[in-house]
Structures are given as structure tokens and as C-alpha cells.
Amino acid sequence: MKTISMIPRSVQLPLSEDVVETLHAGDGLLLTGVMYVGRDAAHKRMIETLEAGEKLPVDLKGQVIYFMGPTPARPGKIIGSAGPTSSYRMDAYSPRLMAEGLKGMIGKGMRSREVKEAIRQYKAVYLGAIGGAGALLSSCIRKVEVVAYDDLGAEALRRIVVQDFPVTVVNDIYGGDLYEEGQSQYRSTPTGRESGRSPCGPPRRPISPRHPPRI
């Protein structure tokens, strides 16, 4: 299994395919440059635009989208709390956007099988941000501007400039999956074997021959 470095690697945005090919599940990164921000409402609009045969409001080639809806900024601040949204909400839209050139996605939680297949097919990457650390993440944002769908409010599509924005590679182009690898490692420990559970779920009940599982 790949040894994970504890020293994060600095990566400049936008992402090139050459850089994506060097990323592996478990890698810690510090992102600097331009990325876009949008959640499911903005993603739905983009897909509707493509299905209507129209051009997207931004060129996605090489770009990264952060799944986030910021809270209102406090006086003297450019943005409010900027924590990640659960990524499964974008699963229905992500493969099409990767086909349009999107190279990176940032969020929290696991992705669907279809998204992971698209990551391999289009040579993209899924990155995890720290849930519950919206204030910390907002401190890495240097500039914010709405670029499309301003009628959506917090759901509008935004362009942000970040410096040393901390993320971890979750899904890479080689099929690496940090969540699956982490649970597999846990189950191989004495604690994991004895408890019969994953670190993210309740104990699994042993199957009784008198009470077979329902199909």
C-alpha cells in the first residue's frame, strides 16, 4: 500500500492532466489559484444549459469546483463560513461536467460508482475538505466574485482565489479510494476485527442460521 506523506504538497490551479496523474488517494495538498464554487442548484443550471445546446458561463477545462454555499460575510470579511457540502448531492451532475473538462471537485463524503468511473475515464480527481472547519477554510480565500446565476443567492456560481487551501485526495484516476482504504485498514486491526464494524458505522450483526438475512 502507498505510504502517505504527512507533508502537504503545494499545487497551483487550474489543474493540468500531468498534475492529476501524479495525485494519489491520501495525498495532502495545499491549493493556490482560481477555483469555482457551486452546489446542486448551480450544477443543475449548468446541465440544463448544456442540454439546451448552449455554452456554459465559464470554461471548465482544467478547473476545480468546490461544493460549498458560503454564509453571509461579517463586516470587514470577503466571505462567511466556507465549509464543504456533502458531495453526493452533485453525483448526478459531475460526470457530464467532467466530460466538459472539469478536472477537480472538492467536497465531503463518498462519491457514487458512476462518479468514480468518470474520474478514471476523464482523468479528474475528487478532493476532500475538512468538514466543520468553515472558518479555517474561509481564511484561505483571498477573493470572491459571482460569475453566474446570481438569482440563486448562496447557490450562485462563484469564482474564488485561494492560497494554501488544504485538501486531501480521496479518489484518484487509478481507482484509489481513501474512504475504502481507511475502512479496510481499520478492519484489519485487532479492534476492527473484534468489533466487526467499520469506523463510520454501527456494529454488523453476525448472521444467525436461525434468522437468515432478508433479501
C-alpha positions in Angstrom: 0.0 0.0 0.0 1.2 3.5 -0.8 2.9 5.4 2.0 1.1 8.6 2.8 3.4 11.7 3.3 2.5 13.9 6.3 3.8 16.9 4.4 1.2 18.5 2.2 2.2 19.3 -1.4 1.6 22.8 -2.9 -0.4 22.6 -6.1 -1.1 25.5 -8.5 -4.6 25.9 -10.0 -6.0 25.3 -12.6 -5.1 21.6 -12.8 -3.3 20.1 -15.7 -3.7 16.5 -16.7 0.0 16.0 -15.9 -0.5 17.1 -12.3 -3.7 15.0 -11.9 -1.7 11.9 -13.0 0.7 12.5 -10.0 -2.0 12.5 -7.4 -2.9 9.5 -5.3 -5.6 8.9 -2.7 -4.3 10.1 0.7 -2.1 12.8 -0.6 -2.4 16.1 1.3 -2.5 19.2 -0.9 -2.4 23.0 -0.5 -4.2 24.6 -3.4 -3.3 28.1 -4.7 -5.1 29.9 -7.5 -8.5 30.2 -9.0 -11.4 27.7 -8.4 -15.2 27.8 -8.7 -17.8 27.4 -6.1 -21.2 25.9 -6.6 -23.7 23.4 -5.2 -26.5 21.4 -6.6 -28.7 24.3 -7.8 -25.8 25.8 -9.8 -24.9 22.3 -11.1 -28.4 21.7 -12.3 -28.4 25.0 -14.2 -25.1 24.1 -15.9 -26.5 20.8 -17.0 -29.7 22.4 -18.3 -27.5 24.9 -20.2 -25.6 22.1 -21.9 -28.7 20.1 -22.7 -30.1 23.2 -24.4 -27.1 23.3 -26.6 -25.7 26.5 -25.1 -22.3 27.4 -23.8 -21.6 27.3 -20.1 -21.0 30.7 -18.4 -17.4 29.6 -17.6 -14.9 27.4 -19.4 -14.4 24.3 -17.2 -11.3 23.0 -18.8 -8.7 22.3 -16.1 -10.9 23.9 -13.4 -11.8 22.8 -9.9 -15.3 23.2 -8.4 -15.7 23.5 -4.6 -19.1 22.2 -3.4 -19.9 25.0 -1.0 -22.5 27.6 -0.2 -21.0 30.4 1.9 -22.7 32.1 4.8 -23.0 35.9 4.7 -19.7 37.7 5.3 -19.2 39.6 8.5 -18.1 43.2 8.4 -14.6 43.5 7.1 -14.6 40.0 5.6 -15.0 39.0 2.0 -16.8 35.7 2.7 -18.5 33.9 5.6 -18.1 30.4 6.7 -16.9 28.3 3.8 -17.2 24.6 4.8 -17.9 21.8 2.3 -21.3 20.5 1.2 -22.0 16.7 1.1 -20.8 15.7 -2.4 -23.4 13.1 -3.1 -25.8 16.0 -4.0 -23.7 16.6 -7.1 -23.3 13.0 -8.2 -26.0 13.2 -10.8 -24.2 16.2 -12.5 -20.5 15.6 -12.0 -19.8 13.1 -14.9 -21.2 15.4 -17.5 -19.1 18.3 -16.2 -16.0 16.1 -16.2 -16.8 15.4 -19.9 -16.7 19.2 -20.4 -13.1 19.4 -19.0 -13.7 19.7 -15.2 -10.5 18.3 -13.5 -11.2 18.6 -9.8 -14.0 18.5 -7.3 -13.9 19.4 -3.6 -16.4 18.3 -1.0 -17.1 15.9 1.8 -18.3 12.3 1.9 -18.2 9.4 -0.6 -19.0 9.6 -4.3 -21.1 7.2 -6.4 -19.7 4.4 -8.5 -20.6 6.4 -11.6 -18.7 9.4 -10.5 -15.6 7.3 -9.6 -15.8 5.7 -13.0 -15.9 9.1 -14.6 -12.9 10.3 -12.6 -10.9 7.5 -14.2 -12.3 8.0 -17.6 -11.8 11.7 -17.8 -8.6 11.9 -15.6 -10.0 14.0 -12.9 -9.7 14.0 -9.1 -12.0 14.2 -6.1 -10.6 16.1 -3.1 -11.9 16.2 0.5 -12.1 19.4 2.5 -12.4 19.5 6.3 -16.0 19.3 7.4 -16.8 21.6 10.4 -13.9 23.9 9.6 -15.6 26.6 7.6 -13.9 29.5 9.4 -10.5 28.0 8.8 -11.2 27.4 5.1 -12.6 30.9 4.6 -9.3 32.3 5.9 -7.6 30.7 2.8 -9.9 32.6 0.4 -8.5 35.9 -0.9 -11.1 37.0 -3.5 -14.7 36.2 -4.3 -17.0 37.2 -7.2 -20.3 35.9 -8.5 -19.9 34.8 -12.2 -23.3 33.3 -12.9 -26.8 32.5 -11.5 -26.8 35.4 -9.0 -30.5 34.9 -8.6 -29.6 31.7 -6.7 -28.1 33.7 -3.8 -25.8 31.5 -1.8 -26.2 28.8 -4.5 -24.8 31.2 -7.2 -21.7 30.1 -9.2 -18.7 31.9 -7.8 -15.1 32.3 -8.7 -12.7 32.4 -5.8 -9.0 32.9 -5.4 -7.4 30.7 -2.7 -4.0 30.4 -1.1 -2.8 27.2 0.6 -6.3 25.8 0.7 -6.0 22.4 2.5 -7.5 19.3 0.9 -6.8 15.6 0.8 -7.1 13.4 -2.3 -10.0 11.0 -1.9 -10.5 9.4 -5.4 -7.7 9.3 -8.0 -7.5 8.2 -11.6 -6.0 4.9 -10.6 -9.1 3.7 -8.7 -7.7 4.7 -5.3 -10.4 5.5 -2.7 -9.3 6.9 0.6 -12.6 6.0 2.4 -12.4 2.4 1.2 -8.7 2.1 2.1 -9.2 3.6 5.5 -12.1 1.2 6.4 -10.1 -1.7 5.1 -7.1 -0.8 7.2 -9.3 -0.4 10.3 -11.0 -3.8 9.8 -7.5 -5.4 9.7 -6.7 -4.1 13.2 -7.5 -6.1 16.3 -10.1 -3.5 17.3 -11.8 -3.7 13.9 -11.8 -7.5 13.8 -13.2 -7.8 17.3 -15.9 -5.1 16.9 -17.0 -6.3 13.4 -17.7 -2.7 12.4 -16.4 0.0 10.1 -15.1 3.2 11.8 -18.1 5.0 10.2 -21.0 2.7 11.1 -22.7 0.6 13.7 -21.5 -2.9 14.6 -22.6 -5.5 12.0 -24.8 -8.2 13.5 -23.5 -11.7 12.9 -25.8 -13.8 10.6 -27.7 -16.4 12.5 -28.6 -19.6 10.7 -32.0 -19.4 12.5 -32.5 -15.9 11.3 -31.2 -15.5 7.7 -30.9 -12.1 6.2 -33.9 -10.7 4.3 -33.3 -10.4 0.5 
